[in-house]
Structures are given as C-alpha cells and as structure tokens.
Amino acid sequence: MSEPVSWLLIRRGWQVLASNGAVVGRIGAVRGEPTKDIFNGIVVRANSTPPRYIPSEYLAEIVSGSVTLKLSAEELGAIPPEKKRPLAPSVSLSEFLRRFGLR
C-alpha cells in the first residue's frame, strides 16, 4: 500500500478512483494556489463524459499515481460538467492602447 502524498504532487494523467476503487477517469487539471498551499480540487476527465470539477473536500486519498474520491461512480456522473472559462476577446493593439488612454 502506498503512502499518502501532498496535493502538490498530483499530475495530469494520474488515475482517479471512485470510493469502491474502480477507475473512473484521469486527472485533467489541478486547481489551487501552490504558493499559498491552497488546494481547491481537481478536474476529472473520463473517456465518454465531459470533464468534471471535484472540490478537494470530496477527495479521500492522494497516493503517488492516483487519487481516490469519496464519491461513487454514479455520484461522480451526477456532477455537472465543468464550464469552460470564456476566452478573452481579441483586441487589436491600437484598440488596447486607446482603451487605456495611451494613444
């Protein structure tokens, strides 16, 4: 049995396990602020479903190579997909300078 590790060691591609130990996906992203040691959660990617954000309080264990959830596969599937962050609108350099009174 592996020893628990810090959330700072979680990497994309690690396995994500449901509460019963079944593989339910892989880590797509880690959300947090490492410089302040604030861990918000993970994004789970599964083959046939959109990515889902899981807050840190729903993680049961982190060991090297995998994260186990406090959730069953069914409970994970009931979580709404993560919303994509909107892209910043593209603005020309001249428009950017004009907006900030630099031109």
N, C-alpha and C positions, 0 to 999 in steps of 0.2 A: 504494500500500500504506500502510495506517495505521500509526502509531507505537504501540507498546505503552503502556498506561496502568496506573495503580495499581488494585489491587483495591478501594480506597476509592471509586472512581468507578463501579463496577458498579451498575446499576439494574435493578429489576424490569422485565421485558418485553424485555430485550436478547436477541438471538438466541444460541442455543447450537449450536455446530457440532461434528460428530464429527471424528475425526482426518483424514478424507478431505475435509472441507469441507462435507459435507451438513448441512443444518439438521435438528437432532434435537429441538428444543424451545426454550423461552424461560426466562429466569431467573425463578424464583418467589420466591426469597429469597437473601440473602447471610448466611452465618454467620461471625461473627468479633467481635472486640473492637476497634473503631476507636481508642479512646483509648490502647490498648497496642500498636497495629499488629499484632494477631494475627489472621490470616486462616485460618479453618478450612475453608471450602468454600462451595459453592452448592447450591441446590435447583433441579433442572431440572423444568420442567413441560412435558409433551408432550400433544397433543390426546387421544390414546386410551389413555394409560397414567397410572398414579398418579405423583405427584411422587417424584423420586429425589434423595437427598443424594449429592453428589460431593465428596470431600475435595480440598482445594487441591492436593495433590501430583499429581492427575490432570488438572490444567489445563495446557495447553500455552502458551496465549497469551491475553492480555486486550487488546483494542483497543476504541476507542470504538464502542459499539453491539453488540459481540459477544464471546463467549468461546469459544475453541476447546479441545476436550478432547484428551487423549492417548488417548482410547478410541474404538473404532469404535461404530457404531450398535448392533451386536449385543452388544458388551461393555456398553454403557450399559443395554440392555434386560435384561441378566442381573443387574444390581444390584437388590437387593430394594427395594421401595417404602419411602419414609421413613415411620417410625412417627409417628403423631400424638402430640403431647405431651398427657398427660392434663390435663383441666381441673381446677382446684382445686374441691373440693367446696364447695357453697354452705352457709354457716353464718350463722345469724341473728346480729345484733349482740349480743343478750343472751348467746347461747352463746359467742361470741367473747370477750366480757368475762369470762364465768365461767371459761373455759379459762385465761385469763391472770391469774386472781385479782384482777380489777379490779371484781368485783361479787360 
